[in-house]
Amino acid sequence: MNKLFFLAVILFLNANIKAQQSTGFSIEEKKDKKEVEILFNNKLLTAYCYYDSSRKPVLFPVNTVDGITVTRSYPFKTVSGERTDHPHHTGIWLNYESVNGLDFWNNSTAIEIAKRNQYGTIVHQKIINKKTKGNTASLTATAIWIRSDNKILLHELTTFNFSVNKNDFIIDRITTLTAADTTVIFKDVKDGMFAIRVARELELPSKEKSSFIDDKGNITNVPPSGADVTGMYYGSTGLKGDSVWSSKGNWVMLTGKKDGKEITIGIIDHPMNVGYPTYWHARGYGLFAANPLGRKVFSNGKEELNFSLQPGKSVTFRYRVIIHSGNFLTSDVMDKQAVNFGKIK
């Protein structure tokens, strides 16, 4: 009888230990896959990925707390019915189209070898810190922005702060860029800077077939959407839909339905960022980006900002992403989130 009681106690304690281990955030680094997985209650929320093919570190995939993937899978995975345009749109990322004349934004494995000297690459260096505590976690990594000849233009230090609050998965990205031994100029251009490419279902409905040509002559054909495409943009200034593109504001949210659930993705600018409030490069086909440094194209030539960093000088960019499942978030909720985020230095 004593043995049975003792065994029951051991089993009870083991069950409690396992339950505690499965509660809250955990971080698993998988160097062989070049991934750092961010899990909540043992379920993947996202992963910090530094694949050679991505030409930059990204968060991929990005899931809701209840397991719905909100990011497009291409080019890392093939999903039936999903668009295969813009191979450089991968997960959540931060880079820019013109840095000392080099295109970091459009770089991908689709670029011809003969043209690769026109592009820049962000190369992950190391994970320097990772912490978890209940419903919060943080990951800090370093990277370098390099030319095709491996000349370093920028040193990057990025911290991701993750948190879960009920049905909200919140990602705060704080990135400090420091110029190496040369002046770095971010030319005023359209494509940048902090972005997510969303799943097909979260795009804005469109019956039009479109083609996009970047400044290197690469053509991307975009087909019409189907009935399952349900997205809609809402800006902090009251604009909605395609009108959000080229607008200024401290936040934009994208709503839509996927896997039978209502999804909201919100991106919030920070008052300390250069160019605040940012212009929004929010496209109906699924690109959702804040571009604080591109002013000319969005303002029809009324503004221009060619931002520069002298050698050894730094600039920090701060952004919040809210991934919500359940009833669509309201403008009031986004306003409160923006106020709270603005208090973080």
N, C-alpha and C positions, 0 to 999 in steps of 0.2 A: 504493500500500500504506500509506504514511504517512497519507494522507487517510482511509482506511478505519479505521485504528487510532485516529486522532484523533476520528473520528465515534463510534466505539464507546465511547471514554472519556467523551465528552460525554453520550451516551445513558445510560451507567452512572451518571454523577454525577447526572443529572436524575432518574433512577429512585430513587436513594438519597434525594435531597432530598424527592421526593414521598412516599416511604415514611416519612420522618421527620415530615413535616407531618401525616400521617394517623395518627400514633401518639400516644396520650394524649389529654388534654382540649384542647378549643378552645371559645372563646366567640364567638358571632356576634350582634351587636346589630342588630335590624331595627326601626328606629323607626317605619317606615310601618305595620308590623303590630302595633306595641306589644308586641313580644316580644324576649327575649334568649335565644337558644338555647344550651343546654349540650350539647356533643357530646363523645363519646369514640370515638376512632378513626374520626372522621367520621360517627358514627351518633348520632342524637338520643337523649339520655337523658331530658332534660326541658327545659322552657323557662319562664323567668320572664315571666309574661304580666300585663299591666295593662290589659286590655280595659275599655272604659267599661261594658259590659254585666255584668261580673262584680262590680262594686261593691267590689272589693278586688283587690290583686295576688295571684296564685296561681302555683303550679308546675303546669304542664299541657302535654302529658300527662306521666305518669311511667312510664318503661320500665325493664325489667330490662336487664342488660348485654347479653343476647342478643336484645333487641328485643321483648319481650313487654310490652304495655301493661297496667298494673295498675290504672289509674284509670278511672273511668267517663267516657264521652265526653260525655254529655248535661250541660248544654244547648248546648255549643259545637258538637257534632257529633251526627248521628243514626246510631245503630247498631241494626240489626235485633235484636229480642228484649231490648233493654236497657230498664231502667225509666226512666220520665220523671217521677219524683217529686222533691221537694225541689230546685228549680232553683238554690238557693243553695249546694248541695254540689258544689263544683267543684275538682277536683285536690287539691292540698295547700294549706292556708291557715291563717291565724291571725287570729281576731277574737273578738267576744264579744257575748252577747245583750243585756246591759243595761249601757250606759255613759252615766252621767248620764241614765238613763231612755230612752235611744235604743237601738234594736235594730240592731246591726251584723251579727249572725249571720244573720238571716233575710232580709236585704235582697237583692233581685234584680229583674230586669225584670218579674217577675210581680206585683209590688206595685202596687196601684191608685194612680193619681196623687194622689187625695184623701187617701191614707194615708201618703204618702212622708215627711211631716214627722215621723213616728214612728220613722224609720229613720236610721241613720248610714252614711256611706260612707268607705272608705279610699282615698285618691287618691295614686297614685304620683307622686313628684316628680322624682327623677333617679337615674341610676346614678353612683355616686361612685368605684367601684373594681371592677376585674375582673382576676383573675390566673389563670394556668395554669402548671402545672409537672408534666409527666409524668402521673402517676396522681392528681393533685390539682388542684383549681380552687376559686376563691372569687369571689363576687359580692356587692357591698354596694350597697344602695339605700336611699333615703329615701322616706317617705310621710307623709301627714297624715290624721288621723281627724277628720272634719268632720260638723257638723250639716247639715240641709237648707238652712239659710241661709248655709252656707259658714263658719260660725264654727268655728275650730280648737279641738278639745279636746285632742288628743295629737299629738306629733311622734314619728315612728317611724324608727328606724335598724335595719336588718336586714342581717345577713351570712349568706349561705349558704356553707358549706364542703362541697364535693363531693369524694368520693374513690371509687376503684374498687380492690377487692382480690379478684382472681379473679372469682367469680360474685356478689360483693356490690357493690351500688351504695349508698353511704352519703351521707346528707344531714344535716348539722348545721345547724340554724337557731338563730341567736342574735339575738333581737329586744329592743331597748331602747325602752321607751315613756316619754316625758317629757310631763308635764302642761303645757299652755300657760299661760294667765293665769287659770285657774279651777281649783278643786278638782274632781278627777275621781273619781267613785265607780263601782266595778264591783260592782253588786248581786249578791248570792248567787243565781244562777240555774242552770238545767240546761244550757243550750246554750253551749258553748265547749269548748276555746279553740284548741288546736292539733289539726288534723284532716286526714283523707284520706277521700275517697269512692271506694270500690274498684269494679272492674269486676264485672259480674253474676256471673261464674263464681266469684268469691271471696267472695260473700255466704254466710251460713249457710243451709242448706236449711230451708225452712219450707212447710208445706201450708196455712197460715192466710192469709186475706185480712185486711188491716188498714187502718185509717184513722188518720191523724195530724192533729191540730188544733193550730196554734201559738197563741200568746197574742193574735194579731190576728184569729183566726177563720179563717185560711186552712186548707183541708182538703187533705190528700194521701192518695190511695188507693194502697195497696201490694198488688199481686196475689201469689198463691202462686208459689213457685219451681219450677223444673223439675229434671230429673235431672242437668243439667250444672252445677248450683250445688253447690260442694264445700267451702265455707269452714268454718273452725273457729278460735275464739279460744282462746288459752292465756295465763293470767296468771302473774305472777311468784310469786303466793301459792299456786299449784296449782289455781286454779279454771279451768274451761273452758266453752266455749259461751256461752249467754246469761247464765250466772251471772257472767261477767266484768263485765257492766254493773253499775255502782254499786259496784264493788270498788275498793280502794286497792292500789297497788303501784308499783314503780319501772319496770316494763315490762309490755307486753302484745304478743303476736305473733299474727298471723292467717295461717293456712296454707290452701292450696287449690291446685287444678290449673287451669291455663289453657294453651291451645294445646299440650297434650300434655306440659307441664312442671310440676313441683312448685314452687310459689311460696311464699315466706314474706315477710310484711311485719311488721317489728317497730318499735315506737315506744318510746323510752326517755326517762324523766323525768330531770331533773338535780337533785342534792342541794341546789343553791343556789337552786332555784326556790321561789317562794312556794307554800305548800300541799303541799310534798313530804312523802311520796309522794302523787301526784295521784290523784284519782278518775277512773275510766275511763267515758266515755260511748260504749261500744262496742255498736252495734246490729247485729242480724243482717242487716238489709237493706243493709248496706254502709257505714254511717257508722262511722268508727273514730277516736275523739277522746280527748285528755287534757284534763280540765277541772280545773285546780288551784284555781279560785276558786269553783266551785259545790260547796257542802258539804251544804246543808240537805236537798235532795231525795234525794241519794245516801245520806245517813246516817239517813233517816227522822226528821229534825228534831233529831238529837242534836248536830249541829255547825252552825255558821253562820259565814260569813266575808263581810263586806261590805268589800272591799278598797278603799282610797282613796289617791290621790296628791295632795299639795298642789301649788300652782303652782310650776313649775320643778323638781319632784322627779321621779326616774326609777325604773323597775323593769325588770329584765332577765329574760327567759324564754329557756331553752335546751332544745332537744329534738333527739334523734337519730332518724332514720328509716333502717332497713335494708331494702333491696329485694333479695331473694335469689332466685335461680333454681337449681334442682338439688334434691338431697335436702333435705327440710324441716329447718330449723334446730332445734336442741335447746334445752332450758332452760339447760343448761350454757353453751352458746355465748352465749345472751342475757345470762346472768349476767356473763360475762367482758366482753361489750360494755358492759354497764351500769357495771362497775367502771372500764373504760378511759375511758368518756365522763365519768364523775364526776370524773376527774382534770383535765379541761379547765375552765379558769376563764372 
